[in-house]
Amino acid sequence: MAQGWQRVDPRAIAVKAVRGLQQALLPIAAAFFGAREIGHPVVVAIVVISAAIGISALAAWLAWRRLRYRVGESDIRVERGFISRQARSVPYERIQDVSLEQSLIPRLFNLVEVRFETGAGGKDELKLAYVTAEEGARLREVVRDQRAGEVSVASTADGHALPEPQPEGEVLFTMGPKRLLLFGLFEFSLVVFAVLGGAAQQFEFLLPFDIWNFEEWEQRLAGPGAWLAGLGWASRIVGAAIAVVLLGFVGLATGAIRTVLRDWDFRLEKTPKGFRRRRGLLTRTDVVMPVHRVQAITVGTGLLRRLWGWHGLSFISLAQDSKSANHVVAPFAQEHEFAPIIDAAGFALPESGTDWHRPSRKYRIDSALLAGIPMLLVAAAGLFEEKLWWLAPAGLFLAGAEALRQYLLWRFERHAIDPKQILSRRGWLAPRLTVASRIKLHSVEIAQGPLGKHRGYANLNFGLAGGSLSFDGLPLEEAEAMRAAVLDSIAAVDFARLPR
């Protein structure tokens, strides 16, 4: 199974060279506009652009020349670096997952970036850029076969192992263009203004004045401002309404564009290796999540989308998805569409007869008092200081709002346990349901503070390698009973015999 040293695809030189030019756009623009003062800007621009292309191509070639990888019997090793040489070796048992990613430029060359996820954060991941899509799929299969104790026997003429052909996966969920566009309308975002602000800051040398100088803005708007002041209140209200509508349109358009770019051709399949999710327009990602690594599921919704019955389904897994512990497997669906996915993952949604429990009343009362006492003190200060009279109603309002918040938390936060799962339901306006497998929990902890010891309640914390789950303010007897039940479930399982 062991193979000799290999290099990534030679076309990676072109991809890295183009990306190097992207990073050099700002220096090139600065040099071009700076050359206008010394004359011959076209000549200077040609020289600067030629130099940037040459330096970028040379750096890309050196990076390709000094990058190599080897698939060994027990690990994958990658060596890189020209001046400072680096070598990384990751054993197969530490690799939680292997994902393939295609951004726009590599996609034009049919190249992918292979990410070996170790479950310990971005710094500990091993990346290989760029190889052919076929080589990326082969590396993923090799890692999965090694973890499962299997050895691929098929090979190419040069001795490189090939993955055995797999049957087509069962399609569990897809999103077409209409569904995707509707999803985008619920993803309201004003990130475009942050992008424009950042671009203005980067290219402020191209602008005729300093955009961050508010006095200059006042002078430039003095004429239009005087004209606006002469209009009646009705005209001002209409103008404000138009501005709000335009702002809303920009937010909807931005959300729709971001959603389409991220989730275009969303497809979730159940394969013999696990759940396979593919999505993306400019950047195409291909992730496979083994079934046995799914520790919990989360069903959530938003303030508006719940009115039409739209929800999102995520897996809490050992691997990571865009620096998050949750793998989104159905971002915008009706609840009945979750059934085949949840069933394939080995979970079950709560039934109508589920025995739900609330946190201790004492815990919520104590939380309201601890947060409200400082606010009441502020209100008292307003009563005794005439100049600060407004602190009295403000403090009382904040204390009342906190008491209402704690009541709503007690009213809508619930938890339950059944023979195979623990369940948590949180939220009022945007409810969220989490279901975790009892045998896949790594630890169970009871935590009590001084007040909790005196009042008889505790926090129950469950350890998940891919996330966290906790029940706050449980009566101590209930917390101890739940901990004992979960530990009995874990102790009764021989994890070496679990299907992989």
C-alpha positions as CSV (number, residue, x, y, z in Angstrom):
1,M,0.0,0.0,0.0
2,A,2.9,2.4,0.7
3,Q,3.8,4.7,-2.2
4,G,6.8,6.7,-3.0
5,W,7.1,10.5,-3.0
6,Q,4.8,12.4,-5.4
7,R,4.2,15.9,-6.4
8,V,1.0,17.7,-6.9
9,D,-0.3,18.4,-10.4
10,P,1.9,20.7,-12.5
11,R,-1.1,22.9,-13.3
12,A,-1.0,24.0,-9.7
13,I,1.8,26.3,-10.8
14,A,-0.7,28.3,-12.9
15,V,-3.3,28.4,-10.2
16,K,-0.9,29.7,-7.6
17,A,0.6,32.2,-10.0
18,V,-2.8,33.6,-10.7
19,R,-3.6,33.8,-7.0
20,G,-0.3,35.5,-6.4
21,L,-1.3,38.1,-9.0
22,Q,-4.6,38.7,-7.1
23,Q,-2.6,39.6,-4.0
24,A,-0.5,42.0,-6.0
25,L,-3.4,44.0,-7.4
26,L,-3.2,46.7,-4.7
27,P,0.6,47.2,-5.1
28,I,0.2,47.4,-8.9
29,A,-2.7,49.9,-8.7
30,A,-0.7,52.0,-6.2
31,A,2.4,52.0,-8.5
32,F,0.3,52.9,-11.5
33,F,-1.4,55.9,-9.9
34,G,1.9,56.9,-8.2
35,A,3.6,56.9,-11.7
36,R,1.2,59.6,-13.0
37,E,3.2,62.2,-11.1
38,I,6.6,61.2,-12.6
39,G,5.3,60.8,-16.2
40,H,5.2,57.7,-18.5
41,P,2.5,55.9,-16.5
42,V,1.9,53.3,-19.2
43,V,5.6,52.3,-19.3
44,V,5.7,52.0,-15.5
45,A,2.5,50.0,-15.5
46,I,3.9,47.5,-18.1
47,V,7.1,47.1,-16.1
48,V,5.3,46.7,-12.8
49,I,2.8,44.2,-14.2
50,S,5.6,42.2,-16.0
51,A,7.6,42.1,-12.8
52,A,4.6,40.9,-10.8
53,I,3.8,38.2,-13.3
54,G,7.4,37.0,-13.3
55,I,7.8,37.0,-9.5
56,S,4.4,35.3,-9.0
57,A,5.2,32.6,-11.6
58,L,8.7,32.0,-10.1
59,A,7.3,31.7,-6.5
60,A,4.6,29.3,-7.8
61,W,7.1,27.1,-9.5
62,L,9.4,27.0,-6.4
63,A,6.4,26.2,-4.2
64,W,5.4,23.3,-6.6
65,R,9.0,22.1,-6.9
66,R,9.5,21.9,-3.2
67,L,6.2,20.4,-2.3
68,R,5.8,16.6,-2.2
69,Y,3.6,14.1,-0.4
70,R,3.8,10.4,0.4
71,V,1.0,7.9,1.3
72,G,2.6,5.5,3.7
73,E,1.5,2.4,5.6
74,S,0.4,4.2,8.7
75,D,0.4,7.9,7.8
76,I,0.4,10.6,5.2
77,R,3.4,12.8,5.0
78,V,3.8,16.3,3.4
79,E,7.0,18.2,2.9
80,R,7.0,21.8,1.7
81,G,9.1,25.0,1.8
82,F,12.1,26.4,-0.1
83,I,14.1,28.4,2.4
84,S,12.4,27.1,5.6
85,R,11.6,23.4,5.1
86,Q,8.6,21.9,6.8
87,A,7.5,18.3,7.2
88,R,4.1,17.2,8.5
89,S,3.1,13.6,9.2
90,V,-0.5,12.7,10.2
91,P,-1.3,9.1,11.2
92,Y,-4.5,7.7,9.7
93,E,-6.1,7.2,13.1
94,R,-5.9,10.9,13.7
95,I,-7.6,11.9,10.4
96,Q,-11.3,12.4,11.2
97,D,-12.4,13.2,7.6
98,V,-11.1,14.1,4.1
99,S,-12.8,16.9,2.2
100,L,-12.3,18.2,-1.3
101,E,-12.7,21.8,-2.2
102,Q,-12.7,23.5,-5.6
103,S,-12.6,27.3,-5.8
104,L,-13.1,29.1,-9.1
105,I,-9.6,29.1,-10.5
106,P,-8.6,25.5,-9.6
107,R,-12.0,24.4,-10.9
108,L,-11.1,25.7,-14.4
109,F,-8.2,23.2,-14.4
110,N,-10.2,20.4,-12.8
111,L,-8.0,20.6,-9.7
112,V,-9.0,20.2,-6.0
113,E,-7.6,21.1,-2.7
114,V,-7.5,18.1,-0.3
115,R,-8.1,18.8,3.4
116,F,-7.2,16.1,5.9
117,E,-9.3,17.1,9.0
118,T,-8.0,16.1,12.4
119,G,-10.8,17.6,14.5
120,A,-8.4,19.8,16.4
121,G,-9.0,23.1,14.6
122,G,-7.7,24.8,11.5
123,K,-4.0,25.0,12.5
124,D,-3.8,21.2,12.9
125,E,-5.3,20.4,9.5
126,L,-3.2,19.1,6.7
127,K,-3.9,20.6,3.2
128,L,-2.7,19.5,-0.2
129,A,-3.1,22.0,-3.1
130,Y,-3.6,21.1,-5.9
131,V,-4.2,17.6,-7.3
132,T,-6.6,16.3,-9.9
133,A,-10.2,15.5,-8.9
134,E,-9.4,11.8,-9.5
135,E,-6.3,11.9,-7.2
136,G,-8.3,13.7,-4.5
137,A,-11.0,11.0,-4.6
138,R,-8.3,8.4,-4.4
139,L,-6.7,9.9,-1.4
140,R,-10.0,10.1,0.4
141,E,-10.7,6.5,-0.3
142,V,-7.3,5.4,0.8
143,V,-7.6,7.2,4.1
144,R,-11.1,5.7,4.7
145,D,-9.9,2.2,3.8
146,Q,-6.9,2.5,6.1
147,R,-9.1,3.6,9.0
148,A,-11.5,0.7,8.3
149,G,-8.6,-1.8,8.1
150,E,-9.2,-2.5,4.4
151,V,-6.6,-2.5,1.6
152,S,-7.4,-1.5,-1.9
153,V,-6.0,-4.0,-4.4
154,A,-6.6,-2.2,-7.7
155,S,-3.6,-0.1,-8.9
156,T,-2.4,1.8,-11.9
157,A,0.5,1.0,-14.1
158,D,2.9,3.0,-11.8
159,G,1.8,1.1,-8.7
160,H,-0.6,3.8,-7.3
161,A,-3.6,2.2,-5.6
162,L,-7.0,3.0,-6.9
163,P,-10.2,3.1,-4.9
164,E,-12.6,0.3,-5.6
165,P,-15.6,1.6,-7.6
166,Q,-18.6,2.4,-5.4
167,P,-22.3,2.2,-6.3
168,E,-24.2,5.4,-6.7
169,G,-25.4,6.9,-3.5
170,E,-29.1,7.3,-2.5
171,V,-30.2,10.9,-2.9
172,L,-31.6,12.1,0.4
173,F,-32.0,15.9,-0.2
174,T,-31.4,18.4,-3.0
175,M,-32.2,22.1,-3.6
176,G,-33.1,23.4,-7.0
177,P,-32.8,27.0,-8.2
178,K,-36.3,28.0,-7.0
179,R,-35.8,26.6,-3.5
180,L,-32.3,28.2,-3.3
181,L,-33.6,31.6,-4.3
182,L,-36.4,31.4,-1.7
183,F,-33.8,30.4,0.9
184,G,-31.7,33.4,-0.1
185,L,-34.6,35.8,0.5
186,F,-34.6,34.7,4.2
187,E,-30.9,35.2,4.5
188,F,-31.1,39.0,4.8
189,S,-27.6,40.4,4.9
190,L,-25.9,43.9,4.8
191,V,-22.4,42.5,4.4
192,V,-22.1,44.4,1.1
193,F,-21.7,47.6,3.1
194,A,-18.9,46.2,5.1
195,V,-17.2,45.1,1.8
196,L,-17.7,48.6,0.3
197,G,-16.3,50.2,3.5
198,G,-13.2,47.9,3.3
199,A,-12.7,48.6,-0.4
200,A,-13.0,52.4,0.2
201,Q,-10.4,52.1,3.0
202,Q,-8.0,50.2,0.7
203,F,-8.5,52.5,-2.3
204,E,-8.9,55.8,-0.5
205,F,-5.9,57.1,-2.4
206,L,-8.0,57.0,-5.6
207,L,-10.8,59.2,-4.1
208,P,-10.8,63.0,-4.4
209,F,-11.3,63.5,-0.6
210,D,-11.0,61.6,2.7
211,I,-14.3,59.7,3.1
212,W,-13.7,59.4,6.8
213,N,-13.6,63.2,7.3
214,F,-17.1,64.1,8.5
215,E,-16.5,67.8,8.3
216,E,-15.8,67.5,4.6
217,W,-19.0,65.4,4.1
218,E,-21.0,68.2,5.9
219,Q,-19.5,70.8,3.5
220,R,-20.3,68.6,0.4
221,L,-23.8,68.0,1.5
222,A,-24.5,71.6,2.6
223,G,-26.1,72.4,-0.8
224,P,-28.3,69.3,-1.1
225,G,-29.0,69.4,2.7
226,A,-30.3,73.0,2.4
227,W,-32.5,71.9,-0.5
228,L,-33.9,69.0,1.5
229,A,-34.6,71.2,4.5
230,G,-36.8,73.3,2.3
231,L,-39.1,70.4,1.5
232,G,-42.1,69.6,3.6
233,W,-42.4,66.8,6.2
234,A,-44.3,64.6,3.7
235,S,-41.4,64.7,1.2
236,R,-38.9,63.9,4.0
237,I,-41.0,60.9,5.1
238,V,-41.3,59.7,1.5
239,G,-37.5,60.1,1.1
240,A,-36.9,58.1,4.3
241,A,-39.3,55.4,3.2
242,I,-37.5,55.1,-0.2
243,A,-34.2,54.8,1.6
244,V,-35.5,52.0,3.8
245,V,-36.9,50.2,0.8
246,L,-33.6,50.4,-1.0
247,L,-31.7,49.2,2.1
248,G,-34.1,46.3,2.3
249,F,-33.6,45.5,-1.4
250,V,-29.9,45.5,-1.0
251,G,-30.1,43.2,2.0
252,L,-32.3,40.7,0.2
253,A,-30.2,40.8,-2.9
254,T,-27.0,40.3,-0.9
255,G,-28.5,37.4,1.1
256,A,-29.7,35.7,-2.1
257,I,-26.4,36.1,-3.9
258,R,-24.4,34.7,-0.9
259,T,-26.8,31.8,-0.6
260,V,-26.6,30.9,-4.3
261,L,-22.8,31.1,-4.3
262,R,-22.6,28.9,-1.2
263,D,-25.3,26.3,-1.8
264,W,-25.7,26.1,-5.5
265,D,-26.6,22.5,-6.6
266,F,-26.8,21.4,-3.0
267,R,-26.9,17.6,-2.9
268,L,-26.9,15.1,0.0
269,E,-26.4,11.4,-0.7
270,K,-26.1,8.3,1.5
271,T,-23.2,6.2,0.2
272,P,-21.5,3.1,1.6
273,K,-18.9,5.4,3.1
274,G,-21.3,7.8,4.8
275,F,-23.2,11.0,4.0
276,R,-21.8,12.8,1.0
277,R,-22.6,16.5,0.6
278,R,-21.7,18.6,-2.4
279,R,-22.5,22.3,-2.9
280,G,-21.1,25.6,-4.2
281,L,-21.0,27.6,-7.4
282,L,-17.7,29.4,-7.5
283,T,-16.2,27.2,-4.7
284,R,-17.3,23.6,-4.9
285,T,-17.0,21.5,-1.8
286,D,-17.3,17.7,-1.6
287,V,-17.5,16.3,2.0
288,V,-18.2,12.8,3.2
289,M,-19.3,12.3,6.8
290,P,-19.2,8.7,8.1
291,V,-22.4,7.7,9.8
292,H,-20.7,6.6,13.0
293,R,-19.1,10.0,13.5
294,V,-22.5,11.8,13.7
295,Q,-22.9,12.5,17.4
296,A,-26.0,14.6,17.4
297,I,-28.5,16.3,15.1
298,T,-29.8,19.9,15.3
299,V,-33.0,21.2,13.8
300,G,-33.3,25.0,13.9
301,T,-35.3,27.7,12.2
302,G,-35.5,31.5,12.1
303,L,-37.9,34.2,13.3
304,L,-39.7,34.5,9.9
305,R,-39.0,31.2,8.2
306,R,-40.8,29.3,10.9
307,L,-44.1,30.9,9.9
308,W,-43.9,29.0,6.6
309,G,-42.6,25.8,8.2
310,W,-39.0,26.1,6.9
311,H,-36.2,24.6,9.0
312,G,-32.5,23.6,8.8
313,L,-30.9,20.3,9.7
314,S,-27.3,20.0,10.8
315,F,-25.1,17.1,12.1
316,I,-22.7,17.6,15.0
317,S,-19.7,15.6,13.9
318,L,-16.1,15.0,14.9
319,A,-14.9,16.8,11.8
320,Q,-15.4,20.5,11.0
321,D,-17.4,22.4,8.4
322,S,-16.1,25.9,7.7
323,K,-14.6,26.2,11.2
324,S,-17.9,25.0,12.7
325,A,-18.7,21.8,14.5
326,N,-22.0,21.5,12.6
327,H,-22.3,20.0,9.2
328,V,-25.3,21.5,7.4
329,V,-27.1,18.6,5.6
330,A,-30.5,20.3,4.8
331,P,-30.3,24.0,5.2
332,F,-33.8,24.9,4.0
333,A,-36.5,22.2,4.1
334,Q,-39.8,21.2,5.6
335,E,-39.8,18.9,8.6
336,H,-41.1,15.9,6.6
337,E,-38.1,16.1,4.3
338,F,-35.8,15.5,7.3
339,A,-37.2,12.0,8.0
340,P,-35.0,10.0,5.6
341,I,-31.9,11.9,6.7
342,I,-32.5,11.5,10.4
343,D,-33.4,7.8,10.0
344,A,-30.3,7.1,8.0
345,A,-28.2,8.8,10.7
346,G,-29.7,6.5,13.4
347,F,-31.7,9.2,15.3
348,A,-35.4,9.9,15.9
349,L,-37.3,13.1,16.5
350,P,-39.3,13.4,19.7
351,E,-42.8,12.0,19.7
352,S,-46.0,13.6,21.0
353,G,-45.7,11.6,24.2
354,T,-42.1,12.7,25.1
355,D,-41.7,13.4,28.8
356,W,-40.3,16.9,28.7
357,H,-38.8,18.6,31.8
358,R,-38.1,22.2,32.6
359,P,-35.1,23.7,34.6
360,S,-35.6,24.4,38.3
361,R,-37.8,27.4,39.1
362,K,-35.2,28.3,41.8
363,Y,-32.5,28.6,39.2
364,R,-34.4,31.0,37.0
365,I,-35.5,33.1,40.0
366,D,-31.9,33.3,41.3
367,S,-30.7,34.2,37.8
368,A,-33.2,37.0,37.5
369,L,-32.3,38.4,41.0
370,L,-28.5,38.3,40.3
371,A,-29.0,40.2,37.0
372,G,-31.7,42.5,38.3
373,I,-30.2,43.7,41.6
374,P,-27.6,45.9,39.9
375,M,-30.3,47.4,37.7
376,L,-32.5,48.2,40.7
377,L,-29.5,49.9,42.4
378,V,-29.2,52.1,39.3
379,A,-32.9,52.9,39.5
380,A,-32.5,53.8,43.2
381,A,-29.6,56.2,42.3
382,G,-32.0,58.0,39.9
383,L,-34.5,58.5,42.8
384,F,-32.0,60.1,45.0
385,E,-30.2,62.2,42.4
386,E,-32.5,64.7,40.7
387,K,-30.2,65.3,37.7
388,L,-30.2,61.6,37.0
389,W,-33.9,61.1,37.3
390,W,-34.0,59.1,34.1
391,L,-32.0,56.3,35.7
392,A,-35.0,55.3,37.7
393,P,-37.4,54.3,34.9
394,A,-34.4,52.9,32.8
395,G,-33.3,50.7,35.7
396,L,-36.8,49.5,36.4
397,F,-37.4,48.7,32.7
398,L,-34.2,46.7,32.4
399,A,-34.9,44.8,35.6
400,G,-38.4,43.9,34.4
401,A,-37.0,42.9,31.0
402,E,-34.5,40.6,32.6
403,A,-37.2,39.0,34.8
404,L,-39.3,38.5,31.6
405,R,-36.4,36.9,29.8
406,Q,-35.7,34.5,32.6
407,Y,-39.4,33.5,32.7
408,L,-39.4,32.9,28.9
409,L,-36.2,30.8,29.3
410,W,-37.9,28.7,32.0
411,R,-41.1,28.5,29.9
412,F,-39.5,27.3,26.6
413,E,-36.3,25.6,27.5
414,R,-37.0,21.9,27.9
415,H,-35.0,18.6,28.0
416,A,-35.8,14.9,27.9
417,I,-34.2,11.5,27.9
418,D,-35.2,8.3,26.3
419,P,-33.5,4.9,26.1
420,K,-31.2,5.9,23.3
421,Q,-31.1,9.7,23.2
422,I,-31.0,12.9,25.1
423,L,-33.0,15.8,23.8
424,S,-32.9,19.6,24.3
425,R,-35.4,22.2,23.0
426,R,-34.5,25.9,23.3
427,G,-35.8,29.2,22.0
428,W,-39.2,30.8,21.6
429,L,-39.1,33.0,18.5
430,A,-36.5,30.8,16.8
431,P,-36.8,27.3,18.4
432,R,-33.9,24.9,18.2
433,L,-34.0,21.1,18.9
434,T,-30.8,19.1,19.6
435,V,-30.9,15.3,19.7
436,A,-27.7,13.4,20.9
437,S,-27.0,9.7,21.0
438,R,-26.4,8.6,24.6
439,I,-23.6,6.1,23.6
440,K,-21.7,8.7,21.6
441,L,-21.3,11.2,24.5
442,H,-17.7,11.4,25.7
443,S,-18.4,12.6,29.2
444,V,-21.1,13.7,31.7
445,E,-20.3,16.4,34.3
446,I,-22.4,17.8,37.1
447,A,-21.3,21.4,38.0
448,Q,-22.6,23.3,41.1
449,G,-21.7,26.8,42.2
450,P,-22.1,28.0,45.8
451,L,-25.6,29.2,45.2
452,G,-26.6,26.0,43.4
453,K,-25.3,23.9,46.3
454,H,-27.5,25.9,48.8
455,R,-30.6,25.9,46.5
456,G,-30.3,22.3,45.3
457,Y,-29.8,22.7,41.5
458,A,-26.9,22.0,39.2
459,N,-25.7,22.2,35.5
460,L,-25.4,19.0,33.6
461,N,-22.7,19.2,30.9
462,F,-22.3,16.5,28.2
463,G,-19.0,16.2,26.3
464,L,-19.1,16.0,22.5
465,A,-15.9,16.0,20.5
466,G,-17.7,18.0,17.8
467,G,-19.5,20.5,20.0
468,S,-21.2,21.0,23.4
469,L,-24.5,20.3,25.1
470,S,-25.6,21.3,28.6
471,F,-28.8,21.5,30.7
472,D,-28.6,24.4,33.1
473,G,-30.4,24.6,36.5
474,L,-31.6,21.0,36.8
475,P,-32.7,19.8,40.3
476,L,-29.7,17.9,41.7
477,E,-31.6,14.6,41.9
478,E,-32.7,14.8,38.3
479,A,-29.1,15.7,37.1
480,E,-27.7,12.7,39.0
481,A,-30.3,10.3,37.6
482,M,-29.6,11.5,34.0
483,R,-25.9,11.1,34.5
484,A,-26.2,7.6,35.8
485,A,-28.5,6.6,32.9
486,V,-26.1,8.0,30.3
487,L,-23.0,6.4,31.9
488,D,-24.9,3.0,32.1
489,S,-25.6,3.3,28.3
490,I,-22.0,4.0,27.5
491,A,-20.6,1.2,29.8
492,A,-22.9,-1.3,28.1
493,V,-21.5,-0.8,24.6
494,D,-18.4,-2.5,23.2
495,F,-17.2,0.3,20.9
496,A,-14.8,-2.0,19.2
497,R,-17.7,-3.9,17.7
498,L,-19.7,-0.9,16.4
499,P,-20.2,-0.8,12.7
500,R,-17.8,1.5,10.8
